[in-house]
Amino acid sequence: MFRTPAKEAGVFFCRNRMDNRRSNPFAANPARPKFLMTMTDRRPLLRAIFDAAVAAAHPDMVLSAHLRPPPKGRVICLAAGKAAAAMAAAAERHYLDGLGLAPSRLLGVATTRHGHGVPTRRIRVIEAGHPVPDEAGLKGAGESLRLATDAGADDLLLVLLSGGGSANWIAPVAGISFAQKQQVTRALLRSGARIGEVNTVRKHLSRIKGGRLARAGKLAEIVTLAISDVPHDDASAIASGPTVPDPTTLADARALVAKYGLDVDDAIRRALDDPGNESCKPGDAAFARAQFELIARPKQSLDAAVQLATDAGYEVIDLGADLEGEAREIAAEHARLALTARAAGKRVAILSGGELTVTVRGQGRGGPNQEYALALAGLLRDTSGISALAADTDGADGGAGSAADPAGALIDAGTFAKMKSLGLDAKAYLDNNDATAFFAATGDLLLTGPTLTNVNDVRVILVDA
């Protein structure tokens, strides 16, 4: 059974830390933010639009309404992704505090990115590597598979998924090592492959992805609640679809290795030739008692951002929540739109979501949003009246897997002025994929810390006549 959430209109949030649980870094504001039309610095508005998108997808706002009644047996919670710990904590509050469920009937494990953990009572939190998996991810996936296998007919297997789950849960198939799985992940991430393509290969090298978690827990009722971070909200792509049928095949995975010319070990090629590593398909008995429901998605967050931009007096060009493509190429398209609107004297907000890619050829640091912003800055140069933000809603755009990684970057005419005064060559930084160093020098990095959700990227360009 598949469901999508209703649009939540008319609720807006601003940045405000709540309590020491770090459960929701974006607290509700009953009044919509008001922005003076004479304001020349658009950065506060850009940040408020981004914050509205993030808040619309936070587990504290979207999870509890979708949780099922307790079963006769236990609630076994298995969570993976950047929102995993926050989702687990919200589930604990619902069952233990809201419904008075006996603590002994709730257990589980949440595997999340380093720095994204929150305190929990009954559900163990494991912080693991992202985007390249580490040994903590091995532990989290192994424990999740063990708990799923142990689940009985009276138990509810509550699977809570969010973006990042593909890296956080790592369980290589027989015949390949953990190091070899890391190697193919790195190769895919550097190749420019789209996220769906990356996950196609991952699913056929895993004992937990591509429906295999459902197969392990097939005796129990399985309810998967997911925060989507993928274009078009494809259930089989969110965290690589551990509890849903997989439409991709081993042949698809082999074709992608060839398409991107990946240099992989022979063990990887043998694994992709082994029929035993085919993912679970529709009709598999693993899905007889399985349900899947989307509780938050990129469009829902982009709608919140669009509403706030509209309230601020802008004509909105909504390019959709499913954009894919090379970051610098998309930046060129958006720069043309912005410059055209500026020349026509229009007051326009250009908004988009989705997940862009970067084909890494240099040795620098960055991520798709910073690369997009750097390319955009180079094209807009000192054009007045145009400002922009590009950031990942999880609070980390590329980076080294640290909670201190930048979420993205902001630009305006001042960025070009700083670039010029510092003698920075934007093209040289772009050629070296070194957007982080560029924006660190200009002071234009967006630093949010972990947001505890993930609905892909948000890009906002404000054009003021």
N, C-alpha and C positions, 0 to 999 in steps of 0.2 A: 504494500500500500504506500503510495507516494502522496505527500501533501506539500504545499508551499504556504508560507505565512502570508497573512493579510497585510496590506500596507498600513503602517502605523504613521498617520499624518498628524501634524499639529503639535508634536512634542520635540523640544529642542534642548540641547544641553551645552554647557560650557565646561571648560577644564576646571576641576576642583577635586582634590584628593579627599576621599571620604574618611575611612577609619584605618586602623593598622592592619586590617585583613587584606588590604590592597584589592578588594573585591571589584570595585568599579572606580577607575580613575577619572570618570567623567560623570559628575553628579547632576541630577535633574535641576533645571532652572525653570520655575513656573512661568516666567515672562520671557518672551522671545527677545534675543539681543537686538538692540537698536543701534544703528550706525549712522553717524552724521553724514549727510550727503556732501558736505564740504571737506570731509576728511581726505587728506592727500596720501597718508600712509595706509595702504591697503593690507598690510601684513596681519593686523589683528582680525580683520574680516576673513582673510584667507584661512587663518588658523581656526577661527570659529566655524567656518564651513567644513573644514576637515574634522574638527571635533564632533560636529553634529553627525557626520557619516559614521564615525567610530562608535559613538554612543548608541546609535540605532541598532547595532549588532552586538552589544555587550551581553554576555551570558546572564547577568543580573536582570536585564530587561526582557530577554526573549526565551529563557529556558523553562521556567516553572510551569507556564501554562500548557506545556506539551508533555510533561512528565506523567506517566501512567500510574494508576493505583498500585499499591504494593501487591505482590502475588502471595500465594499460600506459603511459598518458600522464601528464598533470599532475593534481595536486589544486589546483583553483582555488577558493579560499574567498571567499565573499561573505557578509558578516555585517552585520546591521542591528539596532539596538535598544540598550537600556540595558545589556544583557549582551554586546553584540557583541564588544568588545575582549577581555573575559575569556574568551569562548567561543573566539575566534581564538587567544589565547595557549594555551589548553588543547589546541586542535587541533595547534598547533605542537609542543608538548611530546610529544604522542602520536605524531605522524608523524616528527618529526626526532630526538627523543631515544629514544622508545620503540621505533620501528620502523626507525630509521636511514635514513629516506628522504633521498635527495640533496636538499640545499636548493634546487637549480635546478628541482626538480619540484614545489615548493610555492610558490604565490603567491596574492595576493588583496588585498582591501580590506575593512576593517571600519569601518562608520559608526556612531558611538555618540553619546550625549548629551555635551555639554560637561561635563568633570569626571569622565567615566567611562572614560577611556582608561587602558590599561596598556601597559608596554613589550612590543613584539613584535619578531620577527627578520625574517620574510619577508612577513608580511601587514601592509600599511600601515593605520594607524589614522587616521581622520578624525573629529574631534569636531564635532558639528553641533547645530543648534537643536532644542529641544523645550520645550513642545508646538507652538510656532509654528516652522515650518521656516526655515532661513536659507541663505545661499549655499553654506556648507560642505556642506549636505545635497544641494544641486544637484550639487556636485562629486562627492560620494560615490556618488550614484545614477548619474550619467553614467559614472563609471569602472566601476561594477558592470555596467552594461548593455554597455559596451565589452568587458569581459572575458568576459561571457556569450556575446556574439556571436562572440568569437574562439575559444571552446571547441570542440574537435573531438570526433569519435566515440570516441577513446581517452581522453578526459579525464573526470575526475569533477568536476562542479560541486557543491561542498559549500556549501549555503546554510544559514546559522546565524541563526535569527530569535528575537527577544525583543520584549517590549513596548517601545514607543517607535519601532519601525521605521517606522511609518506617517509619523511626522514627520521622522525622520532621512533617509529616502529621498524626495527630492522631484524629480519629473520631469514637469512640466506637459505636457499634450497640446498639439498645435499649435493656435495661435489664442488661447491665454491666456498671460499673462505670469506671471513669478514673483511679482510684487507682487499680482496678482489671486488667485493660489493662496493666498498668505498671508492675504489678506483673507477669503476664504471659510472658511479654517481657523479664523481668529479668531471669525468669526460663528457657526460651528458649535459651538465650544467654549463660547461665552457663552450659547448658546441653551437649554441643558439637555438637548440631544440625547444619547442613550445612545451608547456607544462604537461599537456595531455600526452605528448610523445615521450617525455621523460618517464611519466608514470606507466606507459605501456611497457617499456622495458623493465622497470622496477617490478611490476606485477608478476612478470614471468620468471623472476629470480627470487621470489619470496614465498615463505610458508604462511604468511598472515594476510597479504594483500590479495586483491582479485577474488574476493568471496571466501577465502580460506578460513578466516576467523569464524564466519557463519558455519562452515563445515565442522570446525572444532567444537562449536557450541550448539550443534543442531538439536540436542534434546530439549533445550530450554526455549522459552519464548524470547525472541530477540527483537529489541526495539532500538533502532539507530536514530539519534537526533543529531543533525549536522548543521554547522555553520559553513556555508559554501564559500570557497575561495577560488573557484574555477569558472572560466567562461561558460555561459549557458547552464550553469548549475548541474552539471553532469554528475549524477550520484556515483558512477563508477570511477570518477576521477578524484573525488574528495577523499583525501588520505589514501588514494589508490584503491578505493572501494572494497574494504575488507569484509563487508557484510552484504554485498549486492552482486548480481551477476555481472560478468565482465564481457563486453562485446569484442574486445581485442584478442588477438591470437599470438601464438609463438611466431608465426610467419610475419605478423606485423612487427613484432619486436626485432626479428632478424633484419627485416627491411630497413628499420630505423638505424640499426648499427651500421648497415651499409650506406644509407643515405648520408649520414654525417661523418662517414669515414672514421669511426671510432676505433682506436687502438686498444683492444681488450684482450685479456688472456684467453688462451685456448679453453680453459675451464668454463669461461663465460659462454663461449660459442657452443661447447658441448651441452651446457645446461639449456640453451635456447633451442637445441636440436632434440631435446628429450621430451617425448610426448607426455611423460609423467608430470611435467612442469606446466602443462596447460592450465589456465585459470578456470574458475567455476563458471559455467554457462547457465542461461535460463532453463528452468526445469529441474535443476539439481535439487535433490532432497534437502540440501542445506538451507534452502529458502522457504521451506514449508511453513515455518512459524516465524518468519522474519518480516518486519515492517521497517520502512525507512521514511523519515520525515525531515524536510528542511525547516529549520527554525529561524534562520537569518540568511540573507543572500546579498550579493553586491548591489543589485538594483534597489533593494530596500534602503540601503545606506546612501546610494547616489540620489534617491528621491528626497531624502532628508537634506542632503547638501543642496540640491536644486531648490527646495523650498526656501532655505535660508538665503540663497543668492537672490531669489525672486523677491523676498521680503525686503532685501537691501536695495531694491529698485533697479535690478539688472534684467535685461532681456536675456533669457537663458537659451543657449544652444546646448542641448543634451545629446552628446555623441554616443551615449549608451554605456552599459556596465560591462561589456564583453569584449572590449578592444584587445587585440593581440597584434604582435608585430615587433620589428626591431625598434628599440627606443628612439634612436636618432632619426629614423625615417618617420615615425609618428610625430615627433617634435617638429619636423619640417612641415608636415601637413597642418599641424595646429598653429604654427607660426604664420602660415599663409592666411588662415582664417582670422587670426587676431589682427594682422596688419590690414587686411581688407576691411574689417569692422572699424578699425581706427581711422582709416582713410575716409570711410563713409560717415564718420562722426557719430557712430553708434555706441551706446553704453551697453556692453554685452559681457555676459559670463559664459565661458566655454568650459563645460564640465565633462569628464569622462572617467570611466573605471576600467576594469580588465587587468590583464597581467602582461606587461611587455617583456621582451627578452633582450639580451645583449650578447652578441658574438664577441667573446673575449680574445683580443689579439695583443693587448698590451700587458704590462706588469703592475698596473696601478690598482687602486681600491675604489670601490663604488658599488652601485646597484642600478637597476633599470630606471628608477625614478630620478636619481641623481644624474644619470647619463642623459635622460630626457631633458632635465632642467638645464644641464650644461649645453646641450645642443640648442635648446630654445634660446638661452642667453646669447649664444654666438650668433644666432640669426636675428634676434630682436635688437641687439646691441644697445644703443642709447635712446631707442624710441621711447618717448615719454607717454605716460598714461596706460602702460601695460605692465601688469604684475602677475606673478604666477606661483603656484605651489604644486609640487608633485611629491607624493609620499605614500608609503605602504601603511595600511591601516593596522598592521601588527606592531608598528613602531620600529621596525628594522628593515632597512632597504639594503640587501646584500650584507656586507660587513663580515666580521670574523666570528659571528655567533655569540657576541657579547651583548649584555643588556644595555651597554652604552653605545651601541651602534646607532648611527643616524637613521631617522625614519625617511628622510628625503631632503629636499632643499626648497628654498624660496628665492625668487628673483624679481628684480624690477630694474628701472633705469640706474638705480644706485649700484647695482651689481656690476654693470659695465663701467661705471666711474671708478669703482674700487679695483676692478680688473686692470683698467688703464693705469691707475696710479701705482699699482704694484708691479706693473710690467708682466702680467700674466698672459700667456698665449692660450686662449680657450681651445683652439684646434689641437694644439700639442697635447693638452690634458685629455681631450676627447680621444685622440689617436692612441693614447696610452691607457685608456679606460681608467683614468685617475680622477674621477669627478669628486671623490671625497676630499682629496688634497686641495683641489681648486676651491671648493666651497668652504673648507676649513680656513683657507687663506682670506677669503672675502667675508667670512663671518656669516654665511648664508645657509649653513646646515640647519635642518629642522631636527631637534632632539626632543623626543617625547618619553623615552623609556618604553618598556613593554605596555601595550594597551590591553592585553589579555583577551583580544579577539583577533579576527583576520578575515576580511572580506575583500582582499586584493587591494589594488591601488586606487587612489583618488587624485585626479589632476584637475586643477582649477586655474583658468586664465581669466583675469578681470581686465576688461578694456574700458577705459573712461574717456569719453569725448573731451 
